[in-house]
Each structure stands twice: as structure tokens, then as C-alpha cells.
Amino acid sequence: MRKLRWVPLAVLGLGVVEFAVFWGVSRLIGIGATLLLAIGLMLLGAFLLRKEGLSAWRRLREARLAGQARGDQAVDGVVGLIAALLLIIPGLLTAAVGLLLLIPPVRRLARGRVRAATEKRIPASAANSVFGPRRVRVSTPHDPHHQPHPAPPPAAGRPGPTEVIEGEIVD
């Protein structure tokens, strides 16, 4: 709850910064062109909100019908909807952030951050059902000066040194 105390102040700060950016851009290109730019970006956001929403719904439905985990499609949809909402908010700075979220590498980065934040906040069993089993790559550090000892032959029923064991981590 402590973090929520700062929300009104953050919104006020964002409003001040947006006004300063709007004023600066209007000094460069004129007030009429700045207003048209802001309105055009808001209309683009409204269009993208509908498009991203329908696209996310379709991807979620297809993943459900295919029996796949639906978390990645949901996270991608959330990032697209956030981009559209940032474009709808009146302001050039929020619109610029929204436009950045539409660029595939930036969107991929944001999608990874949203997924990581979501996985931290939900139990591991729920994360497995939402995102599917986690993939973990385990490797051992190799010292270039260290000479490995010959491995003993594997005991009956135990894996040898070249076998790979795939598994799922359950918390």
C-alpha cells in the first residue's frame, strides 16, 4: 500500500512533463500541427486498442484449442494493450512510449519483463499451468587449466556423463 501513496503525485508529475513536452513541440512546429499530431496519435491508439484486443483474444483462443499454455499469448496481448492505451492518453511523451512498445525488439523486451514480474507474483504451480513448464539450462563451469578426471563407468540405472536428463522443476 505504501507504493500507492505516490500514484497521485506521479500522475501530477506526468501531467507537468507532458505539458512541457507539448509546449516545447508546439514552439517547434506550431500549435496547430502539435494538436493534429496529438489527436492523430490518440486515434491511432483507439484503432490499435481494438486491433490488439481482438488479436490477443484470437491467439488465446487458438492456444486454448490447441491445448497449449496461454501465458505467453496473454502477456503479448497485455503489452500490445498497454501500447495502445499509452497512445490514447493525451500527451506526446506517453504516445512516444506507446509507439516504442510497438517496435518488435522493444515489445519482446517488455514481454519478457512482464512475464518475469508475473512469475514472481504467482505460485510456481500456477506459473507452470499459465506459462508451461520452465526450461532450465544447467551447465558446469569449466576451468581451461583443469584436466578432467576420467569418469567412472555409470552404475546400473544411473545416467552416464554424456546423457541428458530432461525434467521439470516443481516448487
C-alpha positions, 0 to 999 in steps of 0.5 A, a space after each residue: 500500500 505504501 507504493 500507492 501513496 505516490 500514484 497521485 503525485 506521479 500522475 501530477 508529475 506526468 501531467 507537468 512533463 507532458 505539458 512541457 513536452 507539448 509546449 516545447 513541440 508546439 514552439 517547434 512546429 506550431 500549435 496547430 500541427 502539435 494538436 493534429 499530431 496529438 489527436 492523430 496519435 490518440 486515434 491511432 491508439 483507439 484503432 490499435 486498442 481494438 486491433 490488439 484486443 481482438 488479436 490477443 483474444 484470437 491467439 488465446 483462443 487458438 492456444 486454448 484449442 490447441 491445448 497449449 499454455 496461454 501465458 505467453 499469448 496473454 502477456 503479448 496481448 497485455 503489452 500490445 494493450 498497454 501500447 495502445 492505451 499509452 497512445 490514447 492518453 493525451 500527451 506526446 511523451 506517453 504516445 512516444 512510449 506507446 509507439 516504442 512498445 510497438 517496435 518488435 525488439 522493444 515489445 519482446 523486451 517488455 514481454 519478457 519483463 512482464 512475464 518475469 514480474 508475473 512469475 514472481 507474483 504467482 505460485 510456481 504451480 500456477 506459473 507452470 499451468 499459465 506459462 508451461 513448464 520452465 526450461 532450465 539450462 544447467 551447465 558446469 563451469 569449466 576451468 581451461 587449466 583443469 584436466 578432467 578426471 576420467 569418469 567412472 563407468 555409470 552404475 546400473 540405472 544411473 545416467 552416464 556423463 554424456 546423457 541428458 536428463 530432461 525434467 521439470 522443476 516443481 516448487 
